Amino acid sequence: MKRVFVSILIISSLFLSGQAKAQNLYYKQIHPNEISTSYGFSMLSTLGSVVINSLSNMIDFDKDISVKPGGTYGVINLGYSYQLNKVVSIGGGLGFNRMSVDLKDNTGKISPAAANIWTIMSTGKFDWFRTRSDMFGMYSKVGLGIMAVGGTLMEELHKTIWLPTGQLSLIGLEVGRGFSGFMELGFGNQGIAQLGVRARF
């Protein structure tokens, strides 16, 4: 009977120590995988002008055609990340944006065209504030990658081009644990402001 009692004590202490260790970990460390989707508000000054300027520098346009920037639609982003520790997670993402432009020839005729912009980017996220419950956090995020520019604009020019791109989200706010909503403010290809949701497992 004494041996049974001692065995129960040992098993109980191991279980309790395991529970204490788990309580010292953030929810993110116990569930390190994260998938996300977001919508980024893109401004012509932060994306369109960069693309147009790059096009004019990299491609020999027909002298009779000029390209006038139009507008951009929002950026749709998909992402995955893995939590390395309490502070750092790494991952990657895909993005899509469509930008409208006008092609003007020497007669003054204006033809609408569009550029489809696909982005692939590696990301690093730094949590600089978390509540103990892990229900609220603040972070910064940086990304670096490439984008492919296609669409009817490129069909007119018979080219698809690849350009370097990036994202710097200075302030990110996140509410929730297993399923959370977030907002990011910054600049780059993913948008000057993003609203999205994340799921963690």
Residue pairs with C-beta under 8 A, 6 or more apart in sequence:
22 30
26 86
26 130
26 134
27 133
27 134
27 177
27 178
27 200
28 34
28 83
28 86
28 89
28 127
28 130
28 134
28 200
29 83
29 85
29 86
31 178
31 200
31 201
32 82
32 83
32 84
32 89
33 80
33 81
33 82
33 83
33 200
33 201
34 79
34 80
34 81
34 82
34 83
34 89
34 91
34 198
34 199
34 200
34 201
35 78
35 79
35 80
35 198
35 199
36 77
36 78
36 79
36 80
36 81
36 93
36 182
36 196
36 197
36 198
36 199
37 76
37 77
37 78
37 79
37 196
37 197
38 76
38 77
38 79
38 182
38 184
38 190
38 191
38 194
38 195
38 196
38 197
39 74
39 75
39 76
39 77
39 191
39 194
39 195
39 196
40 74
40 75
40 76
40 77
40 95
40 190
40 191
40 192
40 193
40 194
41 74
41 75
41 191
41 192
41 193
41 194
42 48
42 72
42 73
42 74
42 75
42 97
42 191
42 192
43 72
43 192
44 69
44 70
44 71
44 72
46 187
46 188
46 192
47 72
47 75
47 97
47 99
47 117
47 189
48 69
48 70
48 71
48 72
48 99
49 69
51 99
51 115
51 117
51 149
51 163
52 67
52 69
52 101
54 161
54 163
55 61
55 67
55 149
55 157
55 161
56 67
58 161
59 157
59 159
59 161
61 67
61 157
64 105
64 106
65 103
65 104
65 105
65 156
66 103
66 104
67 101
67 102
67 103
67 104
67 153
68 101
68 102
68 103
68 104
68 110
69 99
69 101
70 99
70 100
70 101
70 102
70 112
71 99
71 100
72 97
72 98
72 99
72 100
73 97
73 98
73 99
74 97
74 191
75 95
75 96
75 97
75 119
75 189
75 190
75 191
76 95
76 96
76 97
77 93
77 94
77 95
77 190
77 191
77 194
77 196
78 93
78 94
78 95
79 91
79 92
79 93
79 94
79 123
80 91
80 92
80 93
81 89
81 90
81 91
81 92
81 123
81 125
82 89
82 90
82 91
83 89
84 90
86 127
86 130
87 126
87 127
87 128
88 124
88 125
88 126
88 127
89 124
89 125
89 127
90 122
90 123
90 124
90 125
91 122
91 123
91 125
92 120
92 121
92 122
92 123
92 145
93 119
93 120
93 121
93 123
93 143
93 190
94 118
94 119
94 120
94 121
95 117
95 118
95 119
95 120
95 121
95 147
95 189
95 190
96 116
96 117
96 118
96 119
97 116
97 117
97 119
97 189
98 114
98 115
98 116
98 117
98 151
99 114
99 115
99 117
100 112
100 113
100 114
100 115
101 112
101 113
101 114
101 115
101 153
102 110
102 111
102 112
102 113
103 110
103 111
103 112
103 113
103 153
103 156
104 110
104 111
105 111
113 151
113 152
113 153
113 156
114 151
114 152
114 153
115 149
115 150
115 151
115 152
115 153
115 154
116 149
116 150
116 151
117 147
117 148
117 149
117 189
118 147
118 148
118 150
119 145
119 146
119 147
119 148
119 165
119 189
119 190
120 145
120 146
120 147
121 143
121 144
121 145
121 146
121 165
121 166
121 167
121 189
121 190
122 143
122 144
122 145
123 141
123 142
123 143
123 167
124 141
124 142
124 143
125 139
125 140
125 141
125 172
126 139
126 140
126 141
127 137
127 138
127 139
128 138
128 139
128 140
129 137
129 138
129 139
130 136
130 137
131 137
133 177
134 177
135 175
135 176
135 177
136 173
136 174
136 175
137 173
137 174
138 171
138 172
138 173
138 174
139 172
139 174
140 169
140 170
140 171
140 172
141 167
141 168
141 169
141 172
141 184
141 186
142 166
142 167
142 168
142 169
143 166
143 167
143 168
143 188
143 189
143 190
144 164
144 165
144 166
145 164
145 165
145 166
145 189
146 162
146 163
146 164
146 165
147 162
147 163
147 164
147 165
147 189
148 160
148 161
148 162
149 160
149 161
149 162
149 163
150 160
154 160
154 161
165 188
165 189
166 188
166 189
167 186
167 187
167 188
167 189
167 190
168 186
168 187
168 188
169 184
169 185
169 186
169 188
169 190
169 194
170 185
170 186
171 184
171 185
171 186
172 182
172 183
172 184
172 185
173 182
173 183
173 184
174 180
174 181
174 182
174 198
175 181
175 182
176 198
177 200
178 199
178 200
178 201
179 197
179 198
179 199
179 200
180 197
180 198
180 200
181 195
181 196
181 197
181 198
182 194
182 195
182 196
182 197
182 198
183 193
183 194
183 195
183 196
184 190
184 193
184 194
185 192
185 193
186 192
